[in-house]
Amino acid sequence: MIFFSLGTAGGKQKSREPNTTQMKIEMLRWCTVLALTSVASGNASAQPAEEMVDDPLTGYTKGNYPSELIQRPWALPRGMIEITALGYMNLTQNFIAKPSFLAPAAYYGVDDLISVGVTHSLGLCLRGCGNLNRYNDVAAEAVFLLSGPKSPTQFALVGGLDFSNFNPMMAGLHYGLNGRLVLGPLALTFKPRFYVGIINRNSSIAFAGQFSGLSYGTERVEVPVQLQVQIFSHLALFAQSGFAAPIESGPSFFGFAAPGFFNAYVIPVGGGLLISVTNQFDLGLMAAFNNLGGKNHSTDARVGSVWISVRL
């Protein structure tokens, strides 16, 4: 009985072997399918990761352009247009808003490293023009970024053609460098510029823009320096200074040459704020002394400005 029972049990086990083998084959098939599916899904998930690798020369887009002032590249993203309407006025006592100017500017991002634009130093005189032309100047400029658009420390080459005055006609070239160093919420920017006269080199102009009351000679140099503090993403404060001066002596009048560098340099000092309403719209405000620390410095000459910028 015992032998028979064991034999019977053994017979039953033998009869199940084909089923067990079939189950193993099915399990092997499913494991193979799952393995292939896992590999395929792994490749699919790896593809976006490769696409997300941040190329240092790839810039921002219109959608992710930074609101923070200290993070913005010197060159606009490819295809972006920035239009700025800058209004500024004299704040000197007894001459408030005389004169007043509107100086528009427009830049276009050719690609992530190059931008081109049209700017004005004085632009359109709105009030208290006196002997000034109603429309005074225009310049064309190109900016070439030397580093990655998202790099905190940035440098860019800048150059362009200036028509500093229309009556009499004055024209020349400007060239220089834009630089920025960032440390936490602080940024230090500097924009040295050299101007070389081409047409009417011996003429001079009474105004050189919103931040300087300098009467220039044949060639000139400007080095504005700005310290920026990013309070939060939509608000930045800044203090600005630097110097500007003629490189050469100006034209002679009755045998006396106009003063050169050390006799005519100016050191303006000012401050302001920038409100980034969105990453496409800014409001700015600044007030400054035209020459607080230069030769023949004074607290009388003051200027104020306000501007809006729109990026499309």
GIWO-V97019 format. One record per residue. PSI is psi in degrees with one decimal (* if undefined). Layout:
PSI  PSI
//
This chain:
-46.3  -44.5  -42.6  -41.6  -44.2  -40.7  -38.7  -43.1  -42.2  -35.2  -36.7  -40.9  -39.7  -34.4  -18.8  -14.2  -43.6  -37.9  -42.2  -42.8  -40.4  -40.6  -40.6  -40.5  -42.2  -42.3  -39.9  -40.4  -46.4  -39.5  -39.8  -43.2  -44.7  -40.3  -44.6  -40.4  -41.3  -42.9  -43.1  -43.9  -33.7  -41.9  -39.5  -40.1  -26.1  -26.9  -48.7  -32.5  -39.2  -38.8  -24.4  -1.8  127.0  105.9  124.8  -19.6  -0.9  127.4  -169.2  167.4  176.1  -29.7  -37.3  18.6  132.7  140.8  -29.2  128.9  -40.4  -6.0  -2.7  133.3  158.1  -27.9  142.2  154.7  156.5  127.4  -5.7  143.3  131.1  124.5  126.7  131.7  108.1  122.2  133.1  158.6  159.0  133.1  13.9  140.5  138.7  -2.4  34.1  127.4  18.0  99.7  171.4  144.2  156.1  116.5  91.9  158.2  147.5  131.9  151.8  133.6  103.5  -47.5  -169.6  -11.2  -11.1  130.9  149.1  151.5  169.3  128.0  169.5  145.0  -53.1  -47.1  -130.1  123.1  125.4  -29.9  144.0  40.6  -29.9  -123.9  0.2  151.8  154.0  -39.8  121.6  -37.5  166.8  152.5  148.4  139.2  148.6  141.8  127.1  113.1  131.4  -8.1  178.6  141.7  -25.7  7.1  133.0  -43.4  122.6  149.2  146.0  141.5  140.9  138.0  155.8  -179.8  127.9  135.0  95.5  -20.9  149.2  -22.7  93.4  159.8  126.2  131.6  154.8  -175.8  145.3  147.7  156.8  -156.3  139.1  133.1  150.8  132.0  133.0  133.9  102.5  -126.9  4.1  146.2  139.1  121.1  150.3  142.1  71.1  135.4  139.4  138.2  131.3  120.6  142.3  -49.9  131.5  53.7  -25.2  6.8  166.6  158.5  149.3  -26.6  144.2  24.6  -178.8  -22.2  7.7  135.1  24.3  136.5  113.5  153.1  -142.1  -54.1  158.2  164.0  140.8  136.4  79.7  137.2  134.8  131.1  119.5  141.6  117.7  101.9  -52.1  -178.1  -27.4  6.5  128.6  139.1  152.6  151.5  139.5  141.1  -147.2  -155.9  161.5  145.2  154.6  142.6  -37.5  165.0  147.4  -165.9  156.7  137.1  116.7  37.3  -2.3  126.3  144.7  148.5  149.5  -153.7  -58.7  -13.2  -0.5  12.7  150.1  148.9  95.1  153.7  129.7  -178.4  164.1  -164.2  157.6  124.8  118.1  95.1  -46.9  -178.9  2.0  -1.9  125.6  152.4  133.0  154.8  136.7  147.3  145.3  154.1  129.5  -37.4  79.9  -25.6  7.7  -163.6  135.6  41.3  155.9  154.0  2.2  -40.4  113.9  154.5  145.2  149.8  153.2  144.2  158.0  142.6  135.7  132.4  130.7  *
//
